[in-house]
Amino acid sequence: MKDITKEKKDTLERMLEDEHALAHIAPQVPGVELPEHLRGGPTVTLKLSRYFRGHLTISDSTVESELLFGERYFTCKIPFVAIWGMTSMRGQFLMWPESAPAEVLATLEQQAQARKADALAAQADAAEPSAGDPRSAETHSATESKPRPKLRRVK
């Protein structure tokens, strides 16, 4: 058994000590058996638990779980090579990029770039002096200066 497969198995076993774990799967990997309606996309997430009614078997190379889809059970077979990520019920997320579909990696890269751009914009906004800051007076136009007091006619 390869080290990465053992790592995935150990991670799943540890996460299943809680109520459930989410397994993020590349459904096109050979050996994956899923209901037909889950096979079309680049990734699918299955909720796995030892507490579910259907069986859950974890071998050195495969996870097999009988899961309920609608009103019917289906025995899903997932080789560890097809699992690219796992999320614990506590929100801990682990990823094996070498197992992830290219579409997933591209999406994650786009999200990372967007977060980076947002962070840079926030830094730029924080670096700009505020309107009340005397250092910023030269950047304001005359129309942005304080309004003049109203004049009254005195007789």
C-alpha positions in Angstrom: 0.0 0.0 0.0 1.4 3.4 -1.0 1.9 6.0 1.8 -0.7 8.4 0.3 -3.3 5.6 0.4 -2.4 4.8 4.0 -2.6 8.5 4.8 -6.1 8.7 3.3 -7.3 5.6 5.1 -5.9 6.8 8.4 -7.5 10.2 7.9 -10.9 8.7 7.1 -10.7 6.3 10.1 -9.8 9.3 12.4 -12.6 11.5 11.0 -15.2 8.7 11.3 -14.5 8.7 15.1 -17.0 11.6 15.0 -20.5 11.3 13.7 -19.6 11.6 10.0 -17.0 12.7 7.4 -17.3 14.0 3.9 -15.3 12.3 1.2 -14.6 14.4 -1.9 -14.3 12.1 -4.9 -13.2 12.2 -8.5 -16.0 10.0 -10.0 -14.2 9.3 -13.3 -11.4 7.4 -11.7 -11.5 3.7 -12.7 -13.1 1.5 -10.0 -15.5 4.2 -8.6 -19.0 2.9 -8.4 -21.7 5.5 -7.8 -25.3 6.0 -8.8 -25.5 7.2 -12.4 -26.8 10.6 -11.5 -23.6 11.3 -9.6 -21.1 10.3 -12.3 -21.3 13.3 -14.6 -19.4 16.1 -12.8 -15.7 16.4 -12.0 -16.3 15.8 -8.3 -18.9 14.4 -5.9 -19.0 14.5 -2.1 -20.3 11.6 -0.1 -21.3 11.8 3.6 -19.9 8.7 5.3 -20.7 7.4 8.8 -20.5 4.3 10.9 -23.9 5.3 12.3 -25.8 5.0 9.0 -28.1 2.1 8.5 -26.2 0.8 5.5 -22.8 -0.9 5.9 -19.4 0.8 5.8 -16.3 -1.2 5.0 -12.8 0.3 4.8 -10.1 -1.9 3.3 -6.5 -1.0 2.5 -7.4 0.3 -0.9 -11.2 0.9 -1.0 -14.1 2.4 0.9 -17.4 0.6 0.4 -20.6 2.2 1.8 -24.2 1.4 1.3 -25.9 4.9 1.1 -29.4 6.0 0.7 -30.2 8.1 -2.4 -33.9 9.1 -2.4 -35.7 6.0 -1.4 -33.1 3.5 -2.6 -29.8 2.2 -1.3 -26.8 1.9 -3.5 -23.4 0.4 -2.6 -20.8 2.9 -3.4 -17.3 1.7 -4.0 -14.5 4.3 -3.8 -10.8 3.4 -4.3 -8.7 5.7 -2.1 -6.9 6.9 -5.3 -10.2 8.6 -6.2 -10.5 10.5 -2.9 -8.9 14.0 -3.4 -10.2 15.6 -0.1 -12.0 15.0 3.2 -13.8 17.2 5.5 -14.5 16.4 9.1 -17.8 17.2 10.8 -15.9 19.8 12.7 -14.9 21.6 9.5 -11.3 20.4 9.2 -10.5 20.0 5.5 -7.6 18.0 4.1 -6.7 17.8 0.4 -4.5 15.6 -1.8 -3.9 17.8 -4.9 -2.3 15.0 -6.8 -5.7 13.2 -6.7 -7.9 16.1 -7.5 -9.5 16.6 -10.9 -8.1 19.4 -13.0 -11.4 21.3 -12.9 -11.3 21.3 -9.1 -7.7 22.6 -9.0 -8.6 25.3 -11.5 -11.6 26.4 -9.4 -9.5 26.5 -6.2 -6.8 28.5 -8.0 -9.4 31.1 -9.2 -10.8 31.3 -5.6 -7.3 31.8 -4.2 -6.6 34.6 -6.8 -9.9 36.3 -5.9 -9.1 36.2 -2.2 -5.6 37.5 -2.9 -7.1 40.4 -4.9 -9.6 41.2 -2.2 -6.9 41.2 0.4 -4.7 43.5 -1.7 -7.7 45.9 -2.2 -8.4 45.9 1.5 -4.8 46.7 2.3 -4.9 49.5 -0.2 -8.1 50.9 1.3 -6.5 50.7 4.8 -3.4 52.5 3.6 -5.3 55.5 2.2 -5.5 58.3 4.7 -9.0 59.1 6.0 -10.9 62.3 5.2 -10.2 63.8 8.7 -6.5 63.1 8.4 -4.6 66.4 7.8 -2.2 64.6 5.5 -5.0 64.0 3.1 -6.0 67.6 2.7 -4.0 68.0 -0.5 -5.9 65.1 -2.1 -9.4 66.7 -1.7 -10.7 69.2 -4.2 -12.2 72.5 -3.3 -15.7 71.1 -3.7 -15.0 68.6 -0.9 -13.9 71.3 1.6 -16.0 72.3 4.6 -19.2 74.1 3.7 -19.2 77.9 4.4 -21.4 79.2 7.1 -24.5 81.0 6.0 -24.5 84.8 6.1 -27.2 86.8 7.7 -28.2 90.3 6.8 -27.9 92.5 9.7 -29.6 96.0 9.7 
